[in-house]
Structure formats: structure tokens, C-alpha cells
Amino acid sequence: MNELDSKEIMKKDKEFYVQGYNRVPIVLTEGKGAILKDIDGEEYIDCFAGIAVSNVGHAHKRLVKAASEQMSKLIHTSGRFFNIPQTLLVEKLAEITPENLKYTYLCNSGTEAVENAVKLVKKYAYSKGKAGAELIALECSFHGRLGYSLSLTGQAKYKKGFGTYANAPGVVHAPVPYSYRSKLPEDEFGVEVALAIGETIDRHTTGDVAAFIMEPILGEGGIIVPPDSYFRTLTKILKEREIPFILDEVQTGFGRTGKLFASKYWNLKPDIMTLAKGMGGGMPIGAAIATSKIAENVESGDFFSTYGGNPVCSAVALENIAILHEENLIQNASKIGKIFFEGLEDLQSKYPVIGDVRGKGLMIGIELVKDLGTKKPATDEAKLIVSFLKNEGIIIGLGGVFGNVLRLQPPLCINEEQANQVLSKISQGMNIL
Ligand SMILES: Cc1ncc(COP(=O)(O)O)c(C=O)c1O
């Protein structure tokens, strides 16, 4: 497999792969913990974890063992049969997610988790004699790139060229709690934006709303952390109007933010939680976990997936959850997150291009601006830093609605020394701007 060099791989990719996204020009071949290696033997400190996926680190021995043991017994059953890891996994998810959530549907990705959550709330509305005509999502959000998940995504850049496919009927977007770009004090802004959801419902819907969906911390949108006041008002509004709450923890889940789920920061009790990414340690698995009230309306034939709940993915996900706890990786996310935040805030005081440093645990965003007053996004500068760091052996992510937010989302096993190396390279990077 390794007979091709990186140039040949990239050339072949151009020739045969649908060019639907820009890739970082690195051919990865190996990983260990928070270190990645490319085809030429170059090493990188991984600060992106395959987009917040490899939370327990790369090539974790226990994940390899869980996968190979299950593979040597049985790789696939289809959803037509029971399998042991799948049953143990859904039991575990009921134990570790907010206590009102009980029934899980297993699928293969975050997008599918969101699609299935939409089906669950539509069926719930139907069971109550309603149409569930609308779904409310947030501007700047990201929920996937197919069907409803793309329609719910609140960013035009993912929708161009897809016409009505990207705008399913009934999807309405409400303002985002992006406090860095507001002039109001954070607390006041949080309440105002949450109240805007009520106004959105009154002005733009029939009132027969199937659900409200949001990420507790917006990931692709630029690591946007809503003010605490936002959630207090939001949950009140949803309760008063009896609107089901879907919390998309696809990116924030499984220790990423320094808690097992970000919902814990605000004691949120959603009606459905969507999960994927960090759940399977790199195996393709997703889940929608719902309350009994919602799940009990599902009838035989409503849902099915050939691969969903695959025994290998389920066995690895179970082991992954055990490792997160047994190796104290959630605590490590808080500890190393603190080192990053202190270092980055220090850099912020020295370099005016750093407009904002935000996030929780190891879900960190650094928003670059051309001017601290106007907050004009420094998009080219952000790209330059990503490329500088890559050449210095550090992989980070880039995001935000303006493409100006540097994202640090490393494996949760990253250590202090690696974090300090990353900080020192970011500091060097600031000097090239
Ligand atoms: C919050 C959120 N939801 C859904 C998705 C879609 O997940 P996937 O790429 O696994 O389909 C993502 C992916 O980035 C995400 O961040």
C-alpha cells in the first residue's frame, strides 16, 4: 500500500475522488496518542483529532483489541438481528446521558443522528395529532450536509448550488448567541437572543413546531459558547410552548469540553440528544437518544439501518467510553484546556489580531480580527497561521462563519509538554502576520 509517494497519492485523489472539499496536503499513515505521522515519516502534534473524533488518542491499544476481538468473532449482523455489544452500548448510553433520556437509535454518523432525531420528533408530533410543521435551528449552526441536516445548518456557504435540497420546507433559523459580535453585555445579550426564539416562532411559523435544535457549543460555526443566561431563558421558552429540544452533542460529546457532555455545564435536559464523533474513537457510529415519551411512538418499520449498531463499532464505542473514564481523560481535557486558555489569553494581550479566545475544555476557538474595534474577520491571517503551524509540525483546525477561527480540538490525552509546544508555535506564528 505504501509504494506510492505523497505526490502520487494526491494526484490520484484529484483524478478519482469527488473533489468536494479542500484537503490539508498531508498523507497520514500512522498515529499514537496525540501524535500523527505522515507518509514521509514527518511527525505532527495533532490538535484537531480528525475533527473532534479521536478523543482517547490514536491507535489506542484497547480500541485495537476491542475491534480485532469482535472482528474475529463477527463483523456484521445487520439491524435484523440482536447483537451483544449493541445492546450493552445502548444500556450504557442511557446510564451516562441526562437521566430523562433512555431509548437510543444507533446509526453511522452525526448527519444520520440528526436525520433520525428529526424523524423522531415528526412522529411524536403526528402521535399528538399535529403536523410538526416547522423545525427551528440557529444561524451559524452546523448539523450535517445531507437533507434535513443541511437545511438545519445555518450557514449559506454549505448550501450554494443545492437549491431546495438545502432548504427543506419548514426549517426556520433563529439568531445565534454569538456574544463576541454583540455590543450588549453578555448576560443581557443571552436573554435577548433566547427571547428572539419566541419571536421567531410567532413571526415565522404556524406555531406547530416539531422541535428546536442547537449545539450546546457551536463547533463548525466557530466554537461559539452561549452565555449562561441564554440557556435559562431558552429552556423556559421551550417548556412553556411544549417544543421538544434536540441537543446536538455530536461535536461536544464524550469529554471534549471537560465534562462527559456539554449539557452538564447548564444542566440541560433535552428531549433528544444526537451523538457521533468522539463516541466511537474513529469508528463510524452515531446515535439519537430520546425520552420514553418521544421514543414510544415509534412503530416497527419506521427506522432501519443495515449497519447501524454494527457489533464492531458498538464494541469499540463501549471500550472508548470505558477508557475516557478509566484514564481520566475528561479531567485531562479540563487540565490541559486550562493551560491552553492561560497561554492563549497571554498571547491575546500581546497580539491585537487575537480578538477572542473561547471554548471549554479542549474545544477551543481563537477568533482572529483585523481590528479590535471593528472586529473585521482576519480570514487570510487565520489561513496563514494554519499553514505555518502545519509546516512546524502542528495540525489545527479552521472554522467560523468567516473562516477566521483557529480551532484547537486535540485528542484528550494530549500532555502538558505538547500543549506548551503548541502554544510556543502559535506565538511564533503570530510574529509572521
Ligand atoms: C454538531 C454537529 N452535528 C452534526 C455533524 C455531522 O456529523 P458527520 O460529519 O459525522 O455526519 C457535525 C460534523 O461536524 C457536527 O459538528
The ligand as a Tripos MOL2 file, in Angstrom:
@<TRIPOS>MOLECULE
LIG
   16    16     1     0     0
SMALL
NO_CHARGES

@<TRIPOS>ATOM
      1 C1        -22.6510   19.4360   15.7240 C.3       1 LIG1
      2 C2        -22.5250   18.5410   14.5260 C.ar      1 LIG1
      3 N1        -23.6010   17.8460   14.1100 N.ar      1 LIG1
      4 C3        -23.5370   17.0150   13.0500 C.ar      1 LIG1
      5 C4        -22.3650   16.8570   12.3460 C.ar      1 LIG1
      6 C5        -22.2920   15.9080   11.1820 C.3       1 LIG1
      7 O1        -21.5320   14.8070   11.5420 O.3       1 LIG1
      8 P1        -20.9020   13.8020   10.4430 P.3       1 LIG1
      9 O2        -19.8270   14.5430    9.7260 O.co2     1 LIG1
     10 O3        -20.4130   12.6500   11.2660 O.co2     1 LIG1
     11 O4        -22.0150   13.3850    9.5480 O.co2     1 LIG1
     12 C6        -21.2210   17.5670   12.7450 C.ar      1 LIG1
     13 C7        -19.9620   17.4490   11.9960 C.2       1 LIG1
     14 O5        -19.0650   18.2490   12.0720 O.2       1 LIG1
     15 C8        -21.3000   18.4310   13.8630 C.ar      1 LIG1
     16 O6        -20.2460   19.1350   14.2770 O.3       1 LIG1
@<TRIPOS>BOND
     1     1     2 1
     2     2     3 ar
     3     2    15 ar
     4     3     4 ar
     5     4     5 ar
     6     5     6 1
     7     5    12 ar
     8     6     7 1
     9     7     8 1
    10     8     9 2
    11     8    10 1
    12     8    11 1
    13    12    13 1
    14    12    15 ar
    15    13    14 2
    16    15    16 1
@<TRIPOS>SUBSTRUCTURE
     1 LIG1         1 GROUP 0 **** ****
